């Protein structure tokens, strides 16, 4: 699923955006802590156009409001901004199965409150099903939230197409490509459209040759592993280039 912290979307210590591969889609999880000045809310509000495909936004939003806290009898001035952010992400405020405070105070002058919220797509099977776990908060004054979200089942293809090296099929594959290239009309390459036409024609030639001459092999536990030292060197080079870029 290749989880990744997306600092390129928002680079702030109180907003963590994690993306991951869910089938053919890339989706996001947003974790938020907003201070007393509602810094995170303002940053999200200003950068919301950069974020898409969010399945859950959760965290300590530090907003007391009667919409989610029965002990509060007013609306916060920041609620409208928070709801605007959720609406832009196609999310709605979810209600936990076991209602209760999410922040506990350690004195008798203040009351426990609901500050930790969950926003999800209402079509997700986990909507309105998250659970507060006050019994495991230990020294923390905030309650852990247990959230389940539905993801697509992984479709693993147990077959692959291959050409055996130095086989007649490989020779026929190469010959078909050579023939296709010879038959391409490259005499009038005057603009981008002409080049694109040739590229598409070449791509079709390779695809057709591969479909015609490759054979289907089934992946089993006895199949030869494809990962080798060259793969390791390439992935190490990729990570090193990422470190340099950061």
N, C-alpha and C positions, 0 to 999 in steps of 0.2 A: 504493500500500500504506500510505501515510501513517504512517511510523514516528514514534513519540512517546515521550519520556522520561517515565515515570510516577512523578513524585515524590509524587503523592497516595497511592500504595500504600506506598512506603518512601522516605523522604527521608534518604538517607545517602550520603556521598561514596564509600563502598566497596561499594555495592550499586546497580548500574544495572539497572533494569527497563525494557525497551523493548517496547512493544506495536505491532502492525501488523495491517492488515486482510489476511486470507488467505481470499479468496472471500467468503462470508457470515460468516465467523468472525473474531474478534479474538483473536490469540494473542500470547504473551509470550516474550521472550528475557531471561534473567537473567545478568548478568556480576558476578562476585564477587571481591573480595580480602578475605581474612580475616587479621587481624594475629595476633601471637603470643598475644594474649588471647582469640582467636576471637570478636571483637566481632561480625563480620558473621554468623557462625553463630548467635549468640544472638539477634540482631535478626531474622533470617529465621525462626528457631524461634518467636519470639513473635508474628510477623505473618503466618505462612504462610496463615492463613484468608483474608487479603485478596487472595491471588494465585490465579489460575486460568488454564487453557488455556496452560500453559507447554510449549513444544516443546523447549527446550534450556536448561540451566543449566550454566555453565562459568566457569572462572577459577582463580585461585590460592587454594586452600582452606587452604594452610599446615598440612596434616595429614599426618604420616608414618604409614603403616599397611601392614602386610604384605599386605592385600587388593589393593593396587595397586603396591607397591614391593617387589621381590624382595630388596632389600638390607636390609629391615627385618624383624625377627623378633618383632614385638609388635603389639598392637592399640592404637590411640589411644583415650583416654577421650572424644574428641570425635566419633569415627566414628559412634556410635549416634545422636547428634543430627543429623549430616549425612544419614544414611540415613533418618531420620524425615522430614526436610524433603523429600528426594527422593521418598519414598513418598507424601507428601501431595500432591505435584505430579504423581503418576503417572509418575515418571521412574525410570530405572535407570542404574547406572554403566556407561558404554560403554568398550570396550577399543579403543585405537588399532590401526591396521593394522601400524604399525612400533613395536613396544614399545621403550621407552627412557626415560631421565631427562628431566624437563621443566625442571629447574633445575640449572645448572652452577655449581660453586663455583670460586673463584679461588685456592685454597690446597690444600696437600697433606694437611692434617690432617682435613678433612671430605670426605665423599663426595657425588657428585651424587645427586639425589633426584627423586622423583615427587611434585610438589605441585599441578600443574595437572590438573584432572579435567574430564570431560565427562559430564553426565547428560542422557539423552534418553529419549523414549518408545520402548520397544522395537519398536513397530509402525512407526516411521518408517524409511524406506528407508536413511537415513544412519546408523542405529544400528550401532556397532562398525566404522565405516568412516572415522572421522576420522584425520587424518595429522599426525604431529609433523614440524616443519620446522626441525631444529637448524642446518641450513646457512645459514639466513637470519636467525639471531638477532642477528648483528652484535655490538655491545657489550653487549646485554642478557644477563642471566644466566638469563632464561626463554626457553623454546622456543615459537615461535608454533604455534598449533593451527589446522589447516584443517578446517572442519566443513561438511558439506553436509546440508541438511535439505530434505525434499520439501514443496512448497507446491502448492496447487490451481492448475490452469490457469485463466487469466482468461477468462471467458465474456463477450465483447463483443457486445452487441446492436446490429446494424447497422440496425435499424428503430426508429421511434418513432411514436406516435400524435399527431395534430395536428388542430386546427380552423382553417380559414382565416378570418381576420378579416372580418366583415361578410358572410359567406357564408350561404346558406340552411341549411347544416348547423349553423352557429353559432346562428342564430335558433331552429332546432328544438331544439337542445341547451338553450338558455335557457328556452324554452317548457316543455319537459319538466320542468325543475327547478321552475319556477313552479307548474306543475300539481301536482307531487308535494308541494310545500310546502302548497298550498291543501288537499290531501286529507289532510294529517297531522292527527291528533286531538290538539290541544294544550289541550283544555278541562279536563283533570284532571291537572295537573302538581303532585302533592302531595309527591313525595319524589325521592330520587336515582335510583331505578329508573325512574320515569316519564320523567325527563329523559334518562336513558341510552337508553331505548326510542326517543325522538324523534330523538336524535342518530344512532343506528344507522339509523333509517328514512331520515333525510336523507342520510346517507352512501351508502346503497344507491341512493337516487334519483339522486345525482350520478354514481355509478359506472355505473349502467345507462344514463343519458343519454349519458355519455362513450363507452361501448362501442358504443352504437347509432349515434351521429352523427360520431364522429371517424374520420379516415381514416389508413391506414398509409403512412408515408413511409420511404424508404430513405436511409440516410446514405451519401453518397459524397464523394469529394474535392472535388466541385463544390458541396456543400451549404453553405449560408450559416452562418458561424460564429455561435454563440449567445452567446459571451462579449462583453460590452460594458463601457462605463465604469461603469455602475451596478453590475455584478458586482464590478469592481475596488474600487469604493467600499465595498461591503458586506464584502468580505474584509479590506480594510484596517481597517474599523471593528471587525471580529471580532478581528483581531490586537491592536489597541490595547486592547480590553477585556480580552484575555488578559494583556497586560503589566500592566494596572492590578491585575488579580486576583492576579497573582504578587507 
